[in-house]
């Protein structure tokens, strides 16, 4: 039985503009500790900005020595319960590489807190082989 409302067929999200500025301003990320420190900074700002909970994630390309993507929790900003920081960062990394399987690239997912069951599962399914957890 149809409710008369059209069936949703698309979803999109956008990171707050400040995320890119924070990543660029943070400076070099020579080691895992620096990458985790960046996630802590992004998480704190996300909470202050009211975009979502105090959670952030960074996908780092270890071979190219660069941030491939960053994500923050967007649950409050979007009203979508699955837009945790890890999911946004992984989705944007997959978009950047044009592939859902990140195992072909040597990447690290750095997070500022222990991933929930959904985010841990998304990490495994994405092919990420290195995970750095701050908390």
C-alpha positions in Angstrom: 0.0 0.0 0.0 1.4 3.4 -1.0 1.3 6.4 1.2 1.1 8.7 -1.8 4.5 10.2 -1.0 7.3 9.7 -3.5 9.8 7.0 -2.7 13.1 8.6 -1.7 15.8 7.7 -4.2 18.7 9.9 -3.3 20.7 11.1 -0.3 23.6 13.5 -0.2 25.6 15.2 2.5 28.3 17.9 2.6 30.9 18.5 5.3 30.9 21.9 7.0 33.2 24.3 5.1 35.4 24.6 8.2 36.6 21.0 8.0 38.7 21.6 4.9 40.2 24.7 6.5 41.0 22.9 9.7 42.7 20.1 7.8 44.8 22.5 5.7 45.7 24.6 8.7 46.8 21.7 10.8 50.1 21.2 9.1 52.1 18.1 8.3 50.9 14.7 9.6 54.2 12.8 9.8 53.0 10.0 12.1 50.0 8.3 13.6 50.0 10.6 16.6 49.6 13.7 14.4 46.8 12.1 12.5 44.9 11.2 15.7 45.6 14.8 17.0 43.9 16.1 13.9 40.8 14.0 14.6 40.7 15.3 18.1 40.8 18.9 16.8 38.0 18.2 14.2 35.8 16.5 16.8 36.1 19.3 19.3 35.2 21.9 16.6 32.3 19.8 15.3 30.8 19.8 18.8 31.4 23.5 19.2 29.9 24.3 15.8 26.8 22.2 16.6 27.1 20.0 13.4 27.0 16.8 15.3 28.6 14.8 18.1 32.2 15.2 19.1 33.5 12.6 16.6 35.8 12.9 13.7 37.8 10.6 11.3 40.5 11.0 8.8 41.5 8.6 6.0 45.2 9.1 5.3 46.9 7.9 2.2 50.2 6.5 3.6 51.9 6.2 0.3 51.1 9.7 -1.0 51.5 11.2 2.5 48.3 13.1 2.4 44.8 13.3 3.8 42.5 11.5 1.4 39.4 12.5 3.2 38.1 13.7 6.6 34.7 13.2 8.2 32.8 14.5 11.2 29.6 13.3 12.8 26.7 14.8 10.8 23.8 13.1 12.5 22.4 16.3 14.0 23.1 18.5 10.9 21.4 16.0 8.5 18.9 14.1 10.6 20.5 10.9 9.3 21.5 8.4 12.0 24.1 6.7 9.9 26.3 9.7 9.1 28.9 9.0 11.8 32.4 10.5 11.3 33.8 7.2 10.1 31.1 6.6 7.5 31.4 10.2 6.1 35.2 9.9 5.9 35.1 6.4 4.3 32.4 7.5 1.8 34.4 10.5 0.8 37.6 8.5 0.4 35.7 5.9 -1.7 34.4 8.8 -3.8 37.9 10.3 -4.2 39.3 7.0 -5.4 36.3 6.0 -7.4 36.1 2.6 -5.7 34.3 1.2 -2.7 37.2 -1.1 -2.0 40.0 0.8 -0.3 42.2 -2.2 0.2 44.1 -1.4 -3.0 45.4 1.8 -1.5 47.6 1.8 1.6 45.3 4.0 3.8 44.9 4.4 7.5 41.6 5.4 9.2 42.3 7.6 12.2 39.4 8.2 14.6 39.1 10.1 17.9 37.1 7.5 19.6 36.3 3.7 19.4 34.1 3.0 16.4 30.6 1.8 17.1 29.4 -1.5 15.6 28.2 0.2 12.5 31.4 2.1 11.9 33.6 -0.8 12.7 31.7 -2.9 10.2 31.9 -0.1 7.6 35.7 0.0 8.2 36.1 -3.7 7.6 33.8 -3.7 4.5 35.7 -0.7 3.1 39.0 -2.7 3.0 40.9 -0.3 5.3 43.7 -2.3 6.9 45.0 0.2 9.4 43.0 1.8 12.1 44.3 4.3 14.7 42.0 4.9 17.6 42.6 7.8 20.0 40.1 6.9 22.8 
